[in-house]
């Protein structure tokens, strides 16, 4: 990615800027290379904007990141930047997750963050969706997961979180 630099990503201020960087990445066709170069930046703004650009990609384009699933999960688990965490979880949620991909540390993380009333609603919601996807592989985990959802006191959560919770309990979330 010689054309794109930390300075260019740092300068992304709005949707038009993010779309412009996305078009440059799309032109190269190297979404995995872009992710590898910028997602671990020590500059939280650069990493955040790199993930923001990646959210513009189609599922087919993002499929290039499939081989990086564990690396993306590790980043989401470890980052101190809430925006990087939310956006990386969003990318993870758009990738395929098979039974062999189940990581108990990641499942525990998702279960903890989905129920944490002090967590940002975006992180709670995406954590809930990811926990649901992982629990679907194991009926005993799914039963436990649903008990957890049912025990959540909805008045402590934002509407977005309650909506995801409700969709899961009604069987409406894919």
C-alpha positions, 0 to 999 in steps of 0.5 A: 500500500505505497499510495496510502499513508498513516497521514492520509488515514489520520486526515480522514474526518468524515464519510466522504474521506472514508469513501475516498480511501475505500475507493483507493483500496478497492482499486488495488483490490488488496483489502488484506494488505490494507488491513495488515498495514494499518490495523495495528497502528499505535495511532488509535486514529489511524487504526480506527479510520482503517477499520472504518474504511473496511466497513465500507467494503462488500462482504466479498471484498472483506472475505480477503480478511478471512485468514486474519480472523484470529488476528482480528479477534486478538486485536478486539480482545486487547485494544484499549480504543473503544472505536477500534474495538467496535469497528473490528468486531463489526468486521469479525461479525461480517466474516464466516465463523465455523465451529472450528473457529470457536475460541472460548476467550472470545466467547467469554469476552462477548458474553461479558461485554454484551451484558456490561451496562457500562459498555457502549451500546454498539459493542454490547450489540455486536458482542451479543450477535457474535456470542449468538453465532458462536453458541449456535454450534452447541445446544448446551451453550445456546440454552445457557446463552438464552437464559443469560439473555432472558435474565438481562434487565432491559431497563438498563440497556439502550434500545439497540441492545434490547432490539438485538436481544429481542430478535435473538429470543424470537428467533429472528436473528440470522 
